[in-house]
């Protein structure tokens, strides 16, 4: 009675990139389910932001002049 031999290991394809021996195979990160959520179906998208309000002018501060002898 003969013992069945296991099938030979498949030869790696030289054209496909193979990780070096001993290195773990790179794992593809799972894609996020929805990285940028858009407006939900049936809902109106929010209105675009309008122009920014102009702040009221404050007190005018005169420029500081250097002391004599300092520049």
Secondary structure, 3 states (H helix, E strand, C coil): CCCCCCCCCCCCCCCCCCCCCCCCCCCCCCCCCCCCCCCCCCCCCCCCCCCCCCCCCCCCCCCCCCCCCCC
